[in-house]
Amino acid sequence: MRRSFARIVSIAAALVCIAAVVSCSKPAPEQAKAVEVNMFQLKVEIKDALDGYAAAYSAAHPGVTVKVETLGGGQDFGGAMKAKAQAGQMPDIFVIEGLGGYNVWKDYIADLSGEPWVKDTDLAMKVDGKIVGFPVAIEGYGLAYNADILAKAGIDPATLTTRAAYEKAFAKLDSMKKELGISAPVSMAASVAGGMWWVAAQHNLACYWGGGLAFDDTSVIDKALKGELDEARFTQYAKYLQLLYKYADQNILLNGSYDDQVGAFAQGKTAFLHQGNWVDPNLKQLGVTFPIGYAPHAFLDTEEKGLYLFAPSWYCVNSKSPNAEAAKAFLTAMATTPEGHDYMVNKAGMIPAFKSVTLKPAGQLSQALMAANAKGGNYGVFFGMLPDGAGQNVFGPIFDLFAQNQNDLPRFISDMKKAVANIPNM
Amino acid sequence: MRRHRLVNVLFVAPCVFAFAMNIIIPFGFGLYYSMTDWNGVSPDIHFVGLANFAGLFSSPDFIYSFIITVAYTAINIVLVNAVSFGLSLIVTGRIRGRNFLRAGFFIPYLIGGIVLGYIWQFIFNNALVAVGKSLSIAALQSSFLSKPGTVIWIMSIVNTWQYAGYIMLIYVAAIQGIPASLMEAAEVDGANYPTRVFKILMPMMANAFTISLFLTLTTSFKQFDMNLTLTNGGPATRFMDTPIKASQLLAMNIFNTATANRMAEAQAKAVVLFVALVVVALLQVAANKKKEVEL
């Protein structure tokens, strides 16, 4: 009798547990169509600004709540997204960083071709004629210079438009190191160990893919995707890279980290820095007061005057989400309303990819980019079209090895030729 | 009897459930995915048989990672065990401050591998280079971490620094478990210290060697965190005429493959790592077991 009572109690307890689990896994019924848009992004530096903007937007739009989740500092965003997708918690707005990301997530990516902001930008992500991504910002780079040091050395940055001009300027700076108080002309990084492969093997290599061509001319990288390297063009590029390597601070080049590289420039120990406008906040933090500008990466024998501009990432809308329309409206508001512009420029410190924005960013390099963007004649950045891992796992070691053996130009070219020939199999 | 069996099953069930959900089922899935072309997201998965495995043994970066992982493990087994055995002899001897020393040697083990990697990276890249420059010592002026030939050794040294204290504790426990009378008898019989250590101490603590060798072997084979922060796989070197990363151990190779959205290929690499580790570990344990003596 007693035993059967215990059994009943235990069975009842088990049933309660099961019921609890089942009821938890069922979504709570929607109340009065309150829509919650979940956004998942990876730019830690704009987290507070974006959270603030999302809260203001939610307050201004009753019935819509935008929640932003940010994945911090260099964590594996792709991995976190996969975990979310597997758990059935796919966000409504998420970030992709190029064609590789598009191919992984294409089943979830909504067509944004009909959105009102599309006509206002050149940098929306386009695949097969469809607009699929909202450009988060414009980023870009040239070779940043310390105008004070160049003036002291008697070099006019406006003349730095050919490889020959750079060679002369670097040699002059190198001979005046003591007078100028610099340790090397260039602050360049190429080390796999320091996690800086992307400076050389992605951003610098992008000069080869897009430099001197029309902004949307992808012919060179299209060829590479079929396995062909344009040897004449690449040789010119390799000579330019060799110059940057040769006149770089060797310790930073071979094992420096991001902080080492940017720090050397900020302390006035180098005249040039190979970095994009994202270093503006770092330079401000390091108390930089000297005037800075961008010179073009002029690697060709002919003259080049443009900077490299790109959208580093795009917001995509989850096409399978019931909140897709609310998510699209949120992005549209960001691109078209004064509050959205204020958020992008003043709060987040980004350069918006939309031409109708008239606000000016604060950083010197960002201003230089914005001026270049207004002037035109810039070059596109296409490394995002390469297969995933090509930069980090294939080109990275090649560029690192070339930094270790800077005189072996033919070897570098043949290594790259072989690596590019293998791209179609990746 | 019958009720007993039910009770047994009920008691074991939670553990079996957790073990199955966390180990067995994911392991089965892993094996399956290693034979597909899955990218981690796409719902359409194709079975490709052993194609992923076939590709591995012709890719220079994987072969190199495999070789240096074996080399790194071999260096580590010798270095960690030699150092920790030496330390254990010191701290079980008659010196003053034994307990303080024990604690001191153990502390590096309490520092996480990530933090430790960054600290040693700073030491090798900045501190030693600065010393080399100010004293004009040529060998120190470029970082050891930037030399493809030395980087594995540097990693082993850092790993030894971290891990020796932990293995030392195992040896200390084993040494203390040996009856003092044995050592005293040998001493009375005129055996000198090295003879006592090699002929009495080491055979008597053979089971401690089994455990310690097993632990160093498996942890070295799976090394990841310190690898990531200390060297990040760098610098580059040339192998089979292809530039590859000179210090990318297997675990990191798998990680970098996976983060490039090549999940199935990464999974195939992981299966290879698993099989290699099981084979090597079983051989090692079998070899060591033969030398153990019962008291």
Interface residues (C-beta under 8 A of the other chain):
Chain A: D76 G78 G79 M81 K82 A85 G100 N103 V104 W105 D107 S191 V192 A193 G194 G195 Q250 N251 L254 N255 G256 D388 G389 Q392 N393 G396 P397 I398 F399 D400 L401 Q404 D415 K418
Chain B: N39 G40 V41 S42 P43 D61 N125 V129 S142 S143 L145 S146 T231 N232 G233 G234 P235 A236 T237 R238 T242 P243 I244 K245 S247 N256 T257 A258 T259 A260 N261 R262
